[in-house]
Amino acid sequence: MKNIYITDLDHTFLRNDLSISDYTKNIWNSYKDASILSVATARTYKKTMQFLGGIHINAPMILLDGALIATVDKKIIDTKFIKKDLADAVIDEGAKFGIYPFVLALADQNLNEVFLHSNILNNHQKNVLTRYKRDDNLQALKNIRAMDDNFKVVYMGEEKLLKDLAKQVEDSFGDNLKYILAPEAYTGCHFLTILHPDADKSHGIKTLSEYSGFDLSKLTVFGDNYNDLGMFNLAKISVAMANAQEKVKQEADVILKYNNDEDGVAKYLEELKNAK
């Protein structure tokens, strides 16, 4: 049975400038024949594929925090959607706090995604959107409404505001949704991600295991933030980056001395190979 390696992207596999070094590409790809290789990320399919040029992936990817499982050739394995009426109700709750979300949704079965945002943006959102200005799936709306099939609703802002919003949303919708409040290292704020209750990386890995028939006792995962904790609990070996959140390090089997800018994932894999 092959070993399985699944890595988070941001602040784990990607450097802070969103690139992947040739060294990391070479080490990762050297595992392609003897291992199962994939990613588990909060990113969309489109963004993930933009980042992974030259990277070998031979299993379905866990995308959008587990709301989508899909192959590199756009075969959809599983989806966990927030339906329109529920997503719109969440948007209405946020409006009471004077804050409007990003909504990531599926436009069609060809895996075309839509990134919806309000015309009313805070500075953190404006900062994030500068990285998407060349993308053709952005839609700015005066009165933001969700679509039929929504992967997630994401708020960005100061921690206290988002804590208050998270409490309000959870009080209103309870177990009908999943709520993840975490630091956002690129902009220095926090983000509140709202998902289908079964949309997370741990459910994604279980789905992937059933689909691909791999053994979880052979699984190693890499991560840095709170949305990685579910897959840490499932894996045989969980590896936290040197730059990981402290709560994530506490749950990890291995804490690297290297951060994402220092090719931490690749250095771990190279040391593993050299130890054999």
N, C-alpha and C positions, 0 to 999 in steps of 0.2 A: 504493500500500500504506500502510495506517495505521500510525502510530507506536504502540508498546505501552508502557504504564507499569504496573509491578507493584511494589507496596510491601509491606514488612513492616509489622506493626502495632505491637507493643509497643516503646516507646522510639524509634520511627521516625515512624509516622503518628499514633499515639495520644499524647496528652499524659500526663504522669505520673499524673494523676488518672483516666486511662482515658477521657477525653472527646476530642471532636474539635471544634475551634472553627468558628464560622460562616464565618470567613474561609477556613479550609482547605476546608470543604465547597463554598463558592462557587468557589474556584479549581479544585479537582479536578473538579467537575461541569461547569465551562466547557469541559473537554476531551472531554466525552462523545460529541459528534457526530463529531469528527474523529479520535478515538483509541480504542484498545482499553485498557480499564482493569480492573485486578484487584488481588488481594492474595495474598501468600504469607506464611503465619503458622504459628506453633506452636499456635495456638488451635483449639478445636473449632468445628464449624459453628455450634452454638448460641451460643457466646460471640461469635463473629465477627459474626453477624447482630445480636446485641444492641448491639454497638459501632458498626455501620455504618448506623444509621438516618440517612436523608437523604443517603447517599453513593451515587453511581451506580457500579454494577459491571456491565459488559456482556460479561464472559467468565467461564468457570469459575474458581473460587477454589482455590488451593493451601492445604490445611489440614493441621493436625497434622503440621507439618514435611514435608509431601509424602506422608504416609500416606493421605491422602484428597484426591481432586480432585472437586469438586462445584459445581453451579450454585447461584445464590441460590434457585431454586425446587426445590431438593433433588434434582435429577437427579445420580446418582452416575456420574462418568466413569471413575474408576479408584480402586482401593484396594490398599494394600500392608500386609498383616496379619502380625503375629506370632501363630502358632498357640498354642493353649492349653498344650500340653505344654512348649514352649520357654519361653513366658512364665512358667509355673509354676517351671521350673528356674531361671530368672533370679531370681524371688522367693526361692527357697530359698537361692541364693547370697547375696543381700542379708541374709537372716535370720542368716547366720553372722557378719555384721558388726553385728548388732543394729539394722538399719535396714530399713524397709519402704516400698514405693513407692506412688505413685499409678499406677493403671492406667486408661488411656483406651481404651474398647472400643465396638464397634458392637452395639447391641441388636437391630436389625431393619433391613430394607431401606427403611424410611421415614425413615432417617437419624436415628433416635433413638440418642443416645449415652449411655454409662454412665461415670461417674467413680467408680471404686472406690478405697477407701483403708482402711488398717488402723485398728483402734482404738488401736494404738500409734503415736503421732505425735511427731515432734520439734517444737521451737518454730517452726522455719521452715515446716513443713507446717501447723501450727496457724494461723500468720499467713496463709498462702495461702488456707486454707479459709474464713477470715472473709469473703473476697470472693465465695465461692460459696454462702453460707448460704441464699440465697433460691432457689437452683436445685433442681429436683426430680429431678435425675439422679444425685445423690450417694448412694453406698451404703457405709456403714461396716461392715467385716467383722472379726470376731474372728480368723478365720484366713483371711487374704486369699488368694484364688485368682483366676486369670485367667478370662476368658470364651473362647468359641470364636474370636472375631475381635477381636484386640487391635491398636489403632493404635500404642500406645507404652507403655512402662514408664518412669516418671520418678522418680528419687530426688532428694531435696533434702537438703543438709547442708554440712558444712565441707569445704573443698577437699581436704585430705589424705585424709580418710575416703573421699571419692568417687573420688579417684585410685586408692586401693588397691582399692576395689570394682571400678572400671572395668578395672583390670589383671586381677583375678581372673575377671571375667565374660568379658573378651576371651580370656584364656588357655583358658577352658572352652569357649567357643562360637565363637571365631574369626570367620570371614567369614559365618557364618550370621546375624549381626546387625550393626547399625551403632551406634556409640557416640559421643555428643557430650557432652563435658564443657565447661561454660561458666559464666561468672558470671551470677548472678541479681540484677539491679539493684534490683528492688523490695524484696527482703528482705535483701540484703547477703551472701547465701550463694552456693553454687554448685548447679548441677543437672546430673545425669547423665541424658541422654535415650537410651533404647535402642529401636531401631527395626528394621524389616525392612531388609535391606541396600540395597534400592532406594528406600527412603523418605527422600527429602530434597528440598529445593527445586529443585535442578538437574534431577533426574529429573521432578519435577512440571512444571517449565517445558517440558521436552522433550515430555511427554505433552500439555500444553496446546497447544503449538505444532502438534503433529500433529493434534490434535482440531480446533483452530480455524483451522489453515492460515496462521498468521502467520509472518512472517519475523524470525528472531532478530536480524538486522542492524538491525532497527527497535526493538529492545528496550532500555528503560531501567529499571533496578531501584534500589530504595532499601532500605537496611538499616543495622543497627548491631551485630549479634552474629555469633558463629561459624557459626550455622546459615544465615546469609545468604551465606557465601563461595562455595558452589557456584553459586548464581545470579549472583553477581558475575562468575564466570569465563565464564558463558555470554553475558552481556549485552553489547550494543554499548557501553552507558554504564552504569557502576555508580556509585552515589552513596551515600557514607557520611555519616551525621549527624555533627554536631560532637561529640555525646556517644557516638559509636561506640567500640567496643573498638579499641585501637591496631592489632592484627593486621588488623582489618577495614579501617581507614583505609589501611594499607599496600597493600591489594589493590584499593582503589577508584580509579576514574578521576577522580572529583570528591569533594572533602571539603567539606561545607557549613560555613559559619561560624555556622549556626543549629542549635540542638538541637531535639528533638521538642517541648519546651514553647514554642518560639519559631516554630512552624509551618514548620519547615525544608523539608519536602516541598513545601508550597504556595508558599513564597517562591521555591524553585528553579523550579517550573512557571510562576509569574508572570513571573519574569525571562526565562525561555525564550520565553514568549509575547511579551513586550515587545521582545525582541531581533529578532523577525522583521520 
